[in-house]
């Protein structure tokens, strides 16, 4: 099976934007990357069900989201820009026909409506404020804006150690529902829900190198358990990054930058607890993002600093990962999406 994927990231060295590759899931091989979209700093992006690419973009002194039609050879459709730096995160809700972005630098979460021509119109902006105990947490730094299973907006704020929930109205306006306090200094970054239980979520905390299991009900989060992502013996620097859960909800995977590893957990049948399964080195430097391929048999990991992509085979029954290769070069990769 030939699968399409996109890898983008920083453009501070040799990268020119977002690259397109093909992944052969029969042979576990990647094609050579081809530049698909030339743009500055596409560190995060998402693809809609209609194959519209929504990428963070930096243009002069403005940042925002740009739309490209993949079916039309990545034709540029338009941008929704705001002053200052580009966002750190973007997510498409096909169900709500909305796009969310989280701006780590400005503390602003933006809600966009998808127009008939697939361009974006800003419907609301949420300015967060707050801080916490670490020097890096001197202000609010949202790193995720995600739709919950009951169609609320959840925001992870690295800067204030809070997870906010907002109700969304039909006009794409947000109304604050509640806030959850993560452990001090942990810096919540990303969050995923259990595919088979909408009342359970798993939050990765960047500075604390932790995963939290959370109970969720009508916008309210409650912490159940906390799990370290690092061996007790590790003394170096580390920042936790991405979190993914398998489609069958049995296995949870996370990435470490610094320790340069993927950490996997077995999810209990009730979804409330995790059992450490495996910590495996990614064979590259600074694995920020990673993702399952379309079959779920593989996990691919781009590396921001070593400019390569690692392929792992995934055992459906045990959840264990086996290193296959990392001989494909893609510069400064921080985001990966199959479509």
C-alpha positions as CSV (number, residue, x, y, z in Angstrom):
1,X,0.0,0.0,0.0
2,X,1.4,3.4,-1.0
3,X,0.5,6.1,1.6
4,X,1.0,9.8,1.3
5,X,2.5,11.8,4.0
6,X,3.8,15.3,4.7
7,X,6.7,16.4,6.9
8,X,7.3,20.0,7.8
9,X,9.3,21.9,10.4
10,X,11.6,24.8,11.0
11,X,13.3,26.5,8.0
12,X,16.3,27.9,9.9
13,X,18.9,25.8,8.1
14,X,18.3,23.9,4.9
15,X,14.5,23.2,4.9
16,X,12.4,25.1,2.5
17,X,8.9,24.2,3.8
18,X,6.7,21.1,3.7
19,X,7.8,17.9,2.0
20,X,5.7,15.2,0.5
21,X,6.8,11.5,0.6
22,X,5.3,8.1,-0.1
23,X,5.4,5.3,2.4
24,X,5.3,1.7,1.1
25,X,3.7,-0.2,4.0
26,X,4.4,-3.5,2.3
27,X,8.1,-2.9,2.3
28,X,8.3,-0.4,5.1
29,X,10.2,2.1,2.9
30,X,10.0,5.8,2.3
31,X,10.4,7.6,-1.0
32,X,12.8,10.5,-1.4
33,X,11.1,13.8,-0.1
34,X,9.8,16.3,-2.7
35,X,9.2,19.9,-1.7
36,X,5.4,20.3,-1.8
37,X,4.9,23.8,-0.3
38,X,7.6,26.4,0.0
39,X,7.0,28.5,3.0
40,X,8.6,29.8,6.2
41,X,8.5,27.8,9.4
42,X,5.7,25.2,8.9
43,X,6.3,23.6,12.3
44,X,2.7,22.3,12.6
45,X,-0.1,21.6,10.2
46,X,-3.3,19.5,9.7
47,X,-5.1,18.0,6.8
48,X,-8.9,18.0,6.4
49,X,-11.0,15.1,5.2
50,X,-11.2,17.0,1.9
51,X,-7.4,17.1,1.6
52,X,-7.0,20.8,2.4
53,X,-3.7,21.4,4.1
54,X,-3.9,24.0,6.9
55,X,-0.4,25.0,8.0
56,X,1.1,27.5,10.4
57,X,2.8,30.3,8.4
58,X,5.0,33.2,9.2
59,X,4.9,36.2,6.8
60,X,7.0,39.2,7.7
61,X,5.7,40.5,11.1
62,X,2.5,38.4,11.0
63,X,1.7,34.8,11.7
64,X,-1.3,32.6,11.2
65,X,-2.8,29.7,9.2
66,X,-2.5,29.2,5.4
67,X,-4.7,26.9,3.3
68,X,-3.5,24.8,0.4
69,X,-5.5,22.4,-1.8
70,X,-3.6,19.2,-2.0
71,X,-5.7,17.9,-4.9
72,X,-4.7,20.9,-7.0
73,X,-1.0,20.4,-6.5
74,X,-1.0,22.3,-3.2
75,X,-2.5,25.4,-4.7
76,X,-2.5,28.3,-2.2
77,X,-6.0,29.3,-1.2
78,X,-5.4,32.1,1.3
79,X,-4.3,33.0,4.8
80,X,-5.7,34.2,8.1
81,X,-2.9,36.3,9.7
82,X,-2.5,38.2,13.0
83,X,0.4,40.3,14.3
84,X,3.5,38.8,15.8
85,X,4.7,35.2,15.6
86,X,3.0,32.1,14.0
87,X,1.1,29.6,16.1
88,X,2.7,26.4,17.5
89,X,-0.4,24.2,16.8
90,X,-3.2,23.8,14.4
91,X,-6.2,21.4,14.3
92,X,-9.0,20.9,11.9
93,X,-12.5,19.9,13.0
94,X,-14.3,18.5,9.9
95,X,-17.4,17.9,12.1
96,X,-17.7,21.6,13.2
97,X,-16.0,23.0,10.0
98,X,-13.6,24.9,12.3
99,X,-9.8,25.3,12.5
100,X,-8.2,25.9,15.9
101,X,-4.7,27.4,16.4
102,X,-2.7,27.9,19.6
103,X,0.0,30.6,19.7
104,X,2.7,29.7,22.2
105,X,4.3,33.2,21.9
106,X,1.3,35.5,22.3
107,X,-0.9,33.3,24.5
108,X,-3.8,33.5,22.0
109,X,-6.0,30.6,20.9
110,X,-7.8,31.4,17.6
111,X,-10.9,29.9,16.2
112,X,-11.5,30.0,12.5
113,X,-14.5,29.1,10.4
114,X,-13.9,27.1,7.2
115,X,-15.6,29.0,4.4
116,X,-17.1,27.5,1.3
117,X,-13.9,28.1,-0.7
118,X,-11.9,26.4,2.2
119,X,-10.3,29.7,3.3
120,X,-10.5,30.8,6.9
121,X,-12.4,33.5,8.7
122,X,-11.5,34.2,12.4
123,X,-14.6,33.9,14.6
124,X,-13.0,34.3,18.0
125,X,-9.7,34.8,19.9
126,X,-9.0,33.7,23.4
127,X,-6.3,35.6,25.2
128,X,-4.9,33.5,28.0
129,X,-3.0,34.9,31.0
130,X,-1.1,33.2,33.8
131,X,2.2,31.9,34.9
132,X,3.8,29.2,37.0
133,X,6.9,28.3,38.9
134,X,9.6,27.6,36.2
135,X,11.5,30.4,34.4
136,X,10.0,29.2,31.1
137,X,6.5,29.7,32.5
138,X,6.6,33.5,32.9
139,X,3.4,33.8,30.9
140,X,0.6,31.7,29.3
141,X,1.9,29.5,26.4
142,X,-0.9,27.5,24.9
143,X,0.3,24.5,23.0
144,X,-2.9,22.7,22.1
145,X,-6.5,23.6,21.0
146,X,-8.4,20.4,20.6
147,X,-12.1,19.4,20.2
148,X,-13.4,17.1,22.9
149,X,-15.7,14.2,22.1
150,X,-18.6,16.3,23.3
151,X,-17.6,19.2,21.0
152,X,-16.0,21.5,23.6
153,X,-12.6,23.2,23.1
154,X,-9.8,22.1,25.4
155,X,-6.6,24.1,25.6
156,X,-3.3,23.0,27.2
157,X,-1.4,25.9,28.6
158,X,2.3,25.1,29.2
159,X,2.8,28.5,30.9
160,X,0.2,28.4,33.6
161,X,0.0,24.6,34.2
162,X,-3.7,24.7,33.4
163,X,-6.0,22.8,31.0
164,X,-9.0,25.0,30.0
165,X,-12.3,23.9,28.6
166,X,-14.6,26.2,26.6
167,X,-18.1,25.7,25.2
168,X,-18.5,26.5,21.5
169,X,-21.6,28.1,20.1
170,X,-22.9,27.9,16.5
171,X,-21.0,31.0,15.5
172,X,-17.6,29.7,16.5
173,X,-17.5,31.8,19.7
174,X,-16.0,30.3,22.8
175,X,-17.3,30.6,26.4
176,X,-15.2,29.5,29.3
177,X,-16.5,26.3,31.0
178,X,-13.8,25.3,33.5
179,X,-10.1,24.9,34.2
180,X,-8.0,22.1,35.6
181,X,-4.7,22.5,37.4
182,X,-1.9,20.2,36.3
183,X,1.0,19.6,38.7
184,X,3.1,22.7,39.3
185,X,5.9,23.1,36.8
186,X,4.7,20.2,34.7
187,X,3.7,22.3,31.6
188,X,0.8,20.4,30.0
189,X,1.5,20.3,26.2
190,X,-0.8,17.9,24.3
191,X,-3.8,15.7,25.2
192,X,-5.6,12.8,23.5
193,X,-8.9,11.1,24.4
194,X,-9.5,7.4,24.7
195,X,-11.2,6.4,21.4
196,X,-13.4,3.9,23.2
197,X,-14.2,6.0,26.3
198,X,-15.0,9.7,25.9
199,X,-14.6,10.2,29.7
200,X,-10.9,9.4,29.7
201,X,-8.0,11.5,28.4
202,X,-4.2,11.4,28.6
203,X,-2.1,14.6,28.9
204,X,1.6,14.8,28.2
205,X,3.5,17.4,30.2
206,X,6.5,18.9,28.6
207,X,8.7,20.1,31.4
208,X,7.7,17.5,34.0
209,X,8.2,14.7,31.4
210,X,4.9,13.2,32.7
211,X,1.7,11.6,31.4
212,X,-1.4,12.3,33.3
213,X,-4.5,10.1,33.1
214,X,-7.6,12.2,33.4
215,X,-11.3,11.7,34.0
216,X,-13.5,14.0,31.8
217,X,-17.1,14.9,32.2
218,X,-19.0,17.8,30.7
219,X,-15.9,20.0,30.4
220,X,-14.4,19.1,33.8
221,X,-11.1,17.2,34.2
222,X,-10.0,15.3,37.2
223,X,-6.5,13.7,37.6
224,X,-6.4,10.0,38.2
225,X,-2.7,9.1,37.9
226,X,0.7,10.4,36.9
227,X,3.5,8.5,35.1
228,X,7.1,9.5,34.5
229,X,8.5,9.3,30.9
230,X,12.1,9.0,32.0
231,X,14.2,6.2,33.6
232,X,15.2,7.0,37.2
233,X,18.8,6.9,36.2
234,X,18.6,9.6,33.5
235,X,20.2,12.9,34.5
236,X,20.2,14.9,31.2
237,X,17.9,17.5,29.8
238,X,14.5,16.5,28.4
239,X,11.3,17.9,27.1
240,X,8.3,15.6,26.4
241,X,6.6,16.3,23.1
242,X,3.9,14.3,21.3
243,X,1.3,11.8,22.5
244,X,-0.7,9.3,20.4
245,X,-3.1,6.5,21.3
246,X,-3.8,3.4,19.1
247,X,-7.2,3.1,17.4
248,X,-8.1,0.1,19.6
249,X,-7.3,2.3,22.7
250,X,-5.0,-0.4,24.0
251,X,-1.6,1.3,23.7
252,X,-0.4,4.9,24.4
253,X,2.8,6.3,22.8
254,X,4.8,9.4,23.8
255,X,8.1,11.1,22.6
256,X,11.0,12.5,24.5
257,X,13.4,15.2,23.2
258,X,16.8,15.0,24.9
259,X,16.4,11.4,26.0
260,X,15.5,10.9,22.3
261,X,13.0,8.0,22.8
262,X,9.5,6.8,22.4
263,X,7.8,5.6,25.6
264,X,4.9,3.2,25.2
265,X,2.3,2.2,27.7
266,X,-0.3,-0.5,27.9
267,X,-3.7,1.0,28.7
268,X,-5.8,-0.9,31.2
269,X,-9.2,-2.3,30.0
270,X,-11.0,0.4,31.9
271,X,-8.7,3.0,30.5
272,X,-7.8,4.6,33.8
273,X,-4.3,3.3,34.4
274,X,-1.2,2.8,32.4
275,X,1.5,0.1,32.5
276,X,5.0,1.0,31.2
277,X,5.6,-1.2,28.2
278,X,8.8,-0.1,26.5
279,X,11.3,2.8,26.1
280,X,13.0,2.7,22.8
281,X,15.6,5.0,21.4
282,X,14.5,6.7,18.2
283,X,18.0,6.5,16.6
284,X,17.9,10.3,15.9
285,X,18.1,13.7,17.6
286,X,15.1,15.6,18.9
287,X,12.0,13.6,18.0
288,X,9.2,16.2,18.4
289,X,6.3,14.7,16.6
290,X,5.5,11.2,15.4
291,X,2.4,9.4,14.0
292,X,0.9,6.0,13.0
293,X,0.8,5.2,9.4
294,X,-2.7,4.6,7.8
295,X,-2.6,0.8,8.5
296,X,-1.5,1.3,12.2
297,X,1.3,-1.2,11.7
298,X,4.1,1.4,11.8
299,X,5.1,4.6,13.6
300,X,7.2,7.2,11.8
301,X,9.3,9.7,13.7
302,X,11.0,12.8,12.1
303,X,13.9,14.4,13.9
304,X,14.4,18.1,14.1
305,X,18.1,18.1,14.7
306,X,19.4,15.0,12.9
307,X,17.2,15.6,9.8
308,X,16.1,12.0,9.4
309,X,13.0,9.9,9.7
310,X,12.8,6.7,11.8
311,X,10.4,3.8,10.9
312,X,9.2,1.5,13.7
313,X,7.1,-1.7,13.1
314,X,4.3,-2.0,15.7
315,X,3.0,-5.2,17.0
316,X,-0.8,-5.0,17.2
317,X,-1.1,-7.6,19.9
318,X,1.7,-6.5,22.3
319,X,2.1,-2.8,21.4
320,X,5.9,-3.3,21.1
321,X,7.9,-1.3,18.6
322,X,10.8,-2.7,16.5
323,X,13.3,-0.4,14.8
324,X,13.3,-0.8,11.0
325,X,15.4,2.0,9.6
326,X,16.2,5.8,9.6
327,X,17.9,6.3,6.3
328,X,15.5,8.9,4.8
329,X,16.6,12.5,5.1
330,X,14.1,15.3,5.7
331,X,15.4,18.6,7.1
332,X,14.3,20.0,10.5
333,X,11.2,17.9,10.8
334,X,8.7,18.7,13.6
335,X,5.4,17.6,12.2
336,X,4.2,14.6,10.3
337,X,0.7,13.8,8.8
338,X,-0.6,10.9,6.7
339,X,-3.5,11.5,4.4
